[in-house]
Amino acid sequence: MNDHQSKRNTRRDFFARTGDGLLGAALAHLLCHEFFGGTSSLAEEAQTPDMGSTFDLKPKPVHHQAKAKSVIQLFMNGGPSQMDLFDPKPVLNRMDGRPYPGNVEEIGNQSTADIGVIMGGRYGFARHGQSGMWMADTLPHTAQMADDLCLINSMWTDHPNHDNALYKIHSGRLFMGYPTLGAWTVYGLGSENQNLPAYVVLNDPLGMPKNGARNWTAGFLPPIFQGTRFRPTGSPILNLKQQFEQPSPVTESARGLLTQLDEIHRNGRPHYPELGARIESYRLAARMQLSAGEALDLSRESSDTLSMYGVGEPATDSFGRRCLLARRLVERGVRFVQIFLEEQPWDSHVDLASNHRAACERTDKPVAGLLRDLKRSGMLDTTLVIWGGEFGRTPTSQKSGDVYTGRDHNMQAFTSWMAGGGVKGGASYGATDDFGHKVVENPVSVHDFHATILHLLGLHHQKLFFTRSGLEERLTGVEPPRVVSEILS
């Protein structure tokens, strides 16, 4: 046998060789007669009941009536400043440059020697919409959608470091290895489109976000529920086209045979759910060849739509394309889409004024375009859009080198917003103290936040669990959170 023949065949090779016409039939005949003595058939063997747990992405029943069918999470890596963007503080502004009047040891994540004086808001604020919602002048496009937003100014979390706070906001835990919100969502609901991934991640061409793929892991859930990352440049998905052209009936026959072989293999291993998940992922890859190309083709959009997202403009092109792609994906039944920026661009330890302005210039118009586009098509009613980071910023400046121009991490208060999908538009919920440092009214924990999102999707946070080593694991942990019913429409 030569070197070429000794190479291990790939699945693509298998499909390509079925183009010879008789290979599939010959293999089926061989299997039936040699392995089953001619008394059985592949079809019969494939129908043997599977006694173990199986996992797939087929639609699943909800626990109660859902308001939202899908989620688009606009994740702002690094921690946007609440008092500079959404939560203006007149007292903070008046005391700009003065020492903090409270206990500086409670301020932030750095040593007290690096804590500077009070730093007032860096931008101008104005009220917007009929609701009179406050918003900074660095967000002029998002401000036009104020009456569709629900600001939550009273978010808080458990850790002031990026890694742990990211684990918390995505998985409800402070440590790695746990399923993320998106994974729990598709585990509980499945997907309305079996030809596209249920959970899609759109990361930045400039690089991966802090913590990388751990932001969309399935943890201990079967891997079929993890996020599928689309490539940020070039073709989002490689190998969508078959390597060899062949008649459709040949391709379908090959796939049918492979399905039967998969079932034989899986039925012999009834208590190995990971095998079922792996098989389903291969089947999804095959189905994506039929429909993903059309879903990812932004050239089908009008010039007005492209302009609305900022596609083609230097500052907004990248984020705008991903926001538009997110709309096209949920429009086709994808359940959960996450959009990330690179590393942590909102982490403004130095020169917050220019740092946040640059981040707003990249994201503001695309975000507003997404909301406007969803609204005009009626999809905003059933699509929950989430904006926010892992924590907020401190009311004092932070020493970095020889300057005090940025803010440190603040786990005690930050702002997130939701839109569509059953939340009240034009609402502002919760409040912080005069410095924007601590929540003083209607606190919303990360577990409360997650429970509310699950509720909008028709899932009860206590009924959504996965049994592992005899324990019922949940996104929202052991301590019972509350659904923030005050923000629901």
C-alpha positions in Angstrom: 0.0 0.0 0.0 1.5 3.4 -1.0 1.6 6.5 1.3 -1.4 8.0 -0.3 -3.6 5.0 0.3 -2.4 4.7 3.8 -3.6 8.1 4.8 -6.6 8.2 7.0 -9.8 9.1 5.1 -11.7 12.2 6.1 -15.4 12.7 6.0 -14.9 14.9 3.0 -13.1 12.1 1.3 -15.9 9.8 2.1 -18.5 12.1 0.4 -16.2 12.7 -2.5 -15.7 9.0 -3.2 -19.4 8.3 -3.2 -19.4 10.1 -6.5 -18.0 6.9 -8.0 -21.6 5.7 -7.8 -21.4 2.2 -6.5 -19.3 2.7 -3.4 -22.2 3.5 -1.2 -24.3 0.5 -2.4 -21.3 -1.8 -2.1 -20.5 -0.7 1.4 -24.1 -1.1 2.5 -24.3 -4.6 1.0 -21.0 -5.6 2.7 -22.1 -4.4 6.1 -25.5 -6.1 5.9 -24.2 -9.5 4.9 -20.8 -9.7 6.5 -21.6 -8.2 9.9 -25.3 -9.0 10.2 -25.3 -12.3 8.3 -27.9 -11.1 5.8 -30.6 -11.2 8.4 -30.7 -7.5 9.2 -30.4 -4.2 7.3 -28.8 -0.9 8.0 -32.1 0.8 8.2 -33.4 -1.7 10.8 -30.3 -1.5 12.9 -30.4 2.3 12.8 -33.9 2.2 14.3 -32.8 0.4 17.4 -34.0 2.4 20.4 -31.3 4.6 22.0 -31.4 3.9 25.7 -29.1 6.7 26.7 -29.6 10.5 26.8 -29.4 12.3 23.4 -28.9 16.0 22.8 -29.9 18.0 19.8 -30.9 21.4 18.8 -34.5 20.7 18.0 -37.1 23.2 19.4 -38.1 22.4 23.0 -41.2 23.5 24.9 -41.0 26.5 27.1 -41.9 26.6 30.8 -44.3 29.5 30.4 -45.3 31.9 27.6 -42.2 33.6 26.1 -41.9 37.3 25.1 -38.6 36.8 23.3 -37.6 34.2 20.8 -34.0 35.2 20.4 -31.2 37.2 22.0 -28.5 39.5 20.6 -25.9 40.4 23.2 -23.8 43.4 22.4 -21.0 42.8 24.9 -18.8 45.8 25.7 -15.6 44.2 27.0 -13.7 46.1 29.6 -16.3 47.9 31.7 -18.0 51.1 30.4 -18.3 54.0 32.8 -21.9 54.4 34.1 -21.5 58.0 35.3 -20.0 59.1 32.0 -22.6 57.5 29.7 -26.0 56.8 31.3 -26.0 57.8 35.0 -25.1 61.6 35.3 -24.1 62.8 38.8 -24.4 66.5 39.5 -22.7 66.2 42.9 -19.8 64.2 41.3 -19.4 67.0 38.8 -19.4 69.8 41.4 -16.8 68.0 43.4 -14.5 67.4 40.4 -10.9 67.6 41.6 -11.6 67.3 45.3 -10.7 64.4 47.6 -13.3 61.6 47.9 -15.3 62.3 51.2 -15.8 58.6 52.0 -13.6 55.7 52.8 -11.2 55.5 49.8 -10.4 51.8 50.7 -13.9 50.9 49.4 -13.4 52.7 46.1 -11.7 50.3 43.7 -9.3 47.6 42.8 -6.0 49.5 43.2 -4.0 50.5 46.3 -5.1 53.6 48.1 -1.9 55.3 47.0 -3.1 55.1 43.4 -6.6 56.5 44.1 -6.8 60.1 42.9 -9.4 62.8 43.5 -13.0 62.8 42.4 -13.4 62.9 38.6 -16.5 64.5 37.3 -18.3 63.2 34.1 -16.2 63.6 31.0 -19.1 64.3 28.6 -22.2 66.5 28.4 -25.6 64.9 29.1 -29.1 65.6 27.8 -32.6 64.0 28.1 -33.9 62.2 25.1 -37.2 60.9 23.8 -40.6 61.2 25.4 -39.2 59.3 28.4 -36.6 62.0 29.0 -33.9 59.3 29.4 -30.4 60.7 30.2 -27.6 59.9 27.8 -24.2 61.3 27.1 -23.5 63.3 23.9 -21.1 60.5 22.8 -24.1 58.3 22.0 -26.1 60.5 19.7 -27.5 57.6 17.6 -28.4 55.4 20.5 -30.1 58.4 22.2 -32.5 58.5 19.3 -33.8 55.1 20.4 -34.2 56.1 24.0 -37.9 55.2 24.2 -37.1 51.6 23.2 -34.4 51.1 25.9 -34.7 49.9 29.4 -31.7 51.2 31.4 -30.7 49.2 34.5 -28.5 51.6 36.5 -28.3 49.3 39.5 -26.3 46.3 38.3 -23.6 45.0 40.6 -21.3 42.0 40.5 -18.9 40.0 42.8 -15.4 40.6 41.6 -13.3 43.6 40.5 -11.0 41.7 38.2 -11.7 41.2 34.5 -11.3 37.5 34.3 -13.6 36.6 37.2 -16.1 39.3 36.4 -16.3 38.0 32.8 -16.9 34.5 34.1 -19.7 35.8 36.3 -21.5 37.9 33.7 -21.4 35.1 31.1 -21.8 32.0 33.3 -23.1 33.1 36.7 -19.9 31.8 38.4 -16.6 33.5 39.3 -14.5 30.7 37.8 -14.0 29.0 34.5 -15.6 25.8 33.3 -19.3 26.6 33.6 -21.8 26.9 30.8 -22.6 30.4 29.6 -25.9 32.2 29.2 -26.0 31.4 25.5 -25.3 27.7 26.1 -28.0 27.4 28.8 -30.4 29.2 26.4 -30.0 26.7 23.5 -29.9 23.8 26.0 -33.3 24.9 27.2 -34.9 26.0 24.0 -33.1 24.4 21.0 -33.3 26.3 17.7 -35.9 27.2 15.2 -33.4 26.7 12.3 -31.7 23.3 12.1 -29.4 24.4 9.2 -27.6 27.1 11.2 -25.9 27.0 14.6 -28.2 27.9 17.5 -25.6 30.0 19.3 -23.3 32.2 17.2 -20.4 34.4 18.3 -19.1 37.3 16.2 -15.8 38.5 17.5 -13.7 41.4 16.3 -11.1 41.3 13.5 -8.7 43.1 15.8 -8.5 40.1 18.1 -10.3 37.8 20.6 -11.9 39.3 23.7 -10.5 38.8 27.1 -10.9 35.2 28.2 -11.3 34.1 24.6 -13.6 31.1 23.9 -14.3 30.7 27.6 -16.9 33.5 27.1 -19.1 31.1 25.0 -18.2 27.7 26.4 -20.8 25.0 27.0 -18.9 24.0 30.2 -20.2 20.7 31.4 -23.2 20.8 29.0 -22.8 18.7 25.9 -20.5 20.5 23.4 -23.4 20.9 20.9 -24.6 23.8 23.0 -21.4 25.9 22.9 -21.1 29.0 20.8 -20.0 28.7 17.2 -17.5 31.4 16.4 -17.7 32.9 12.9 -14.5 34.2 11.4 -14.4 38.0 11.6 -12.6 38.5 8.2 -13.0 36.8 4.9 -15.6 34.0 4.7 -17.2 33.7 8.1 -17.3 29.9 7.7 -14.7 27.9 5.7 -15.5 24.9 3.5 -19.2 25.8 2.9 -18.9 24.5 -0.7 -18.2 20.9 -1.4 -14.7 20.0 -2.6 -16.1 18.0 -5.6 -19.2 18.6 -7.7 -21.5 15.6 -7.8 -25.2 15.0 -8.5 -27.5 15.8 -5.6 -29.0 12.3 -5.3 -25.5 11.0 -4.8 -24.8 13.4 -2.0 -28.1 12.6 -0.3 -27.5 8.9 -0.6 -24.1 9.3 1.0 -25.5 11.4 3.8 -28.3 8.9 4.4 -25.8 6.0 4.6 -23.6 8.0 7.0 -26.6 8.7 9.2 -27.3 5.0 9.4 -23.7 4.3 10.3 -23.7 7.0 12.9 -26.9 5.6 14.5 -25.4 2.1 14.6 -22.3 3.4 16.3 -24.3 5.5 18.8 -26.8 2.8 19.7 -23.9 0.6 20.7 -22.9 3.3 23.2 -26.2 4.3 24.9 -24.7 6.1 27.9 -22.3 8.3 26.0 -24.2 11.6 25.4 -21.0 13.4 24.2 -21.0 11.1 21.2 -24.5 12.1 20.2 -23.5 15.8 20.5 -20.5 15.2 18.3 -22.6 13.4 15.6 -25.2 16.2 15.7 -22.4 18.8 15.2 -21.2 16.9 12.0 -24.8 16.8 10.7 -25.2 20.5 11.3 -22.0 21.2 9.4 -23.4 19.3 6.4 -26.7 21.1 6.6 -25.0 24.5 6.7 -23.7 23.9 3.2 -27.2 24.3 2.0 -28.2 27.5 3.8 -25.4 29.4 5.5 -24.1 31.1 2.4 -27.3 32.9 1.8 -27.6 33.9 5.5 -24.1 35.4 5.5 -24.4 37.3 2.3 -24.7 41.0 3.2 -24.7 42.0 -0.5 -28.4 41.1 -0.5 -29.1 44.2 1.8 -30.1 47.6 0.4 -27.7 50.5 0.3 -30.0 52.3 2.8 -29.8 49.4 5.2 -26.0 49.2 4.9 -25.8 52.9 5.6 -28.0 52.7 8.6 -25.5 50.3 10.3 -22.5 52.4 9.2 -21.2 49.7 6.8 -18.6 51.3 4.6 -17.6 54.0 7.1 -14.1 53.6 8.6 -15.1 53.8 12.3 -18.2 51.7 12.1 -17.8 49.2 9.3 -16.6 46.3 11.3 -19.1 46.5 14.2 -21.9 47.5 11.7 -21.3 44.4 9.6 -21.6 42.2 12.7 -24.7 43.9 13.9 -26.3 43.4 10.5 -25.2 39.8 10.4 -26.8 39.3 13.8 -30.1 40.6 12.5 -29.9 38.2 9.5 -29.1 35.3 11.8 -32.0 35.8 14.3 -34.3 36.5 11.3 -33.5 33.0 10.2 -34.1 31.4 13.6 -30.7 31.5 15.3 -31.4 31.6 19.0 -28.5 33.5 20.6 -25.9 35.8 19.0 -23.0 37.5 20.8 -21.0 40.4 19.4 -17.6 41.1 21.0 -15.0 43.7 20.7 -11.3 42.9 20.9 -9.6 42.4 24.2 -11.2 45.1 26.5 -11.4 48.5 24.7 -13.7 50.0 27.4 -11.0 49.5 30.1 -10.2 53.1 30.6 -7.5 53.3 33.2 -5.9 56.2 31.3 -7.5 59.1 29.4 -11.1 58.0 29.8 -12.4 61.0 27.8 -10.8 59.9 24.5 -11.0 56.2 25.3 -14.7 56.0 25.7 -15.3 58.5 22.8 -13.5 56.2 20.5 -15.4 53.1 21.7 -18.7 55.0 21.2 -17.7 56.1 17.7 -17.2 52.5 16.8 -20.4 51.1 18.2 -23.0 53.8 18.6 -24.3 54.0 15.1 -24.3 50.3 14.4 -26.2 49.6 17.7 -28.9 52.2 16.9 -29.1 50.8 13.3 -29.7 47.3 14.7 -32.5 48.6 17.0 -34.1 50.6 14.2 -33.9 47.8 11.7 -35.4 45.2 14.1 -38.1 47.7 15.0 -39.2 48.5 11.4 -39.5 44.8 10.6 -41.4 44.0 13.8 -38.6 41.7 15.0 -37.8 43.9 18.0 -41.0 42.6 19.7 -39.5 39.1 19.9 -35.8 39.8 19.9 -34.1 40.7 23.2 -31.1 43.1 22.7 -28.7 43.4 25.6 -25.9 46.0 25.9 -23.3 46.1 28.7 -20.0 45.0 30.1 -18.7 43.0 33.1 -18.6 45.9 35.7 -18.5 49.7 35.9 -15.9 52.4 36.8 -15.0 54.3 40.0 -16.0 57.9 40.7 -12.3 58.8 41.4 -9.4 59.0 39.1 -6.7 56.4 39.0 -3.0 56.9 38.9 -1.4 55.4 35.9 2.2 56.4 35.4 2.3 60.0 36.4 -1.3 60.9 35.4 -4.7 60.6 36.8 -7.0 60.6 33.8 -8.8 57.3 33.9 -11.1 55.3 36.2 -10.5 52.0 37.9 -12.8 48.9 38.0 -16.0 49.2 40.1 -18.0 46.0 40.9 -20.5 47.8 43.1 -22.4 49.6 40.4 -22.7 49.6 36.6 -25.3 50.1 33.9 -26.6 47.7 31.3 -29.6 48.1 29.1 -32.1 45.9 27.3 -34.5 46.5 24.4 -37.3 44.7 22.8 -38.3 41.1 23.7 -40.8 42.0 26.4 -39.0 44.7 28.4 -40.4 48.2 29.0 -39.1 50.9 26.6 -38.2 54.3 27.8 -37.6 53.0 31.4 -34.8 53.7 33.8 -34.6 51.3 36.7 -32.5 51.4 39.9 -30.3 54.2 41.3 -26.8 54.7 42.6 -25.4 57.1 45.2 -24.4 60.7 44.5 -21.1 59.5 43.1 -22.3 56.6 41.0 -20.2 54.3 43.3 -22.8 52.1 45.0 -26.3 50.9 44.2 -28.8 52.4 46.7 -32.1 51.5 45.1 -33.4 48.3 43.4 -30.2 46.4 43.2 -29.9 43.9 40.3 -27.4 41.1 40.7 -26.0 39.1 37.8 -28.1 36.2 38.8 -31.2 38.5 38.8 -30.2 39.7 35.4 -29.8 36.1 34.1 -33.1 35.0 35.7 -34.9 37.9 34.0 -33.4 37.0 30.6 -34.4 33.4 30.9 -37.9 34.5 32.0 -38.4 36.6 28.9 -37.4 33.5 26.8 -40.0 31.4 28.5 -37.6 29.6 30.8 -37.8 29.4 34.6 -34.4 29.6 36.2 -35.1 26.9 38.7 -36.6 24.5 36.2 -33.6 24.9 33.8 -31.0 22.5 35.2 -28.5 19.8 34.2 -27.8 16.9 36.5 -24.1 16.4 37.0 -22.6 13.9 39.5 -26.0 13.7 41.2 -26.3 17.5 41.5 -28.7 19.8 39.7 -26.6 22.6 38.2 -28.2 25.9 37.2 -27.1 29.1 35.6 -28.4 31.1 38.5 -26.7 29.1 41.2 -28.0 27.9 44.6 -29.3 31.2 46.1 -32.6 32.0 44.5 -32.5 35.1 42.4 -35.5 37.2 41.5 -36.9 38.1 38.1 -36.9 41.9 37.8 -40.6 42.1 37.0 -40.6 45.9 37.3 -38.9 46.2 33.9 -41.2 43.7 32.0 -43.8 45.1 29.7 
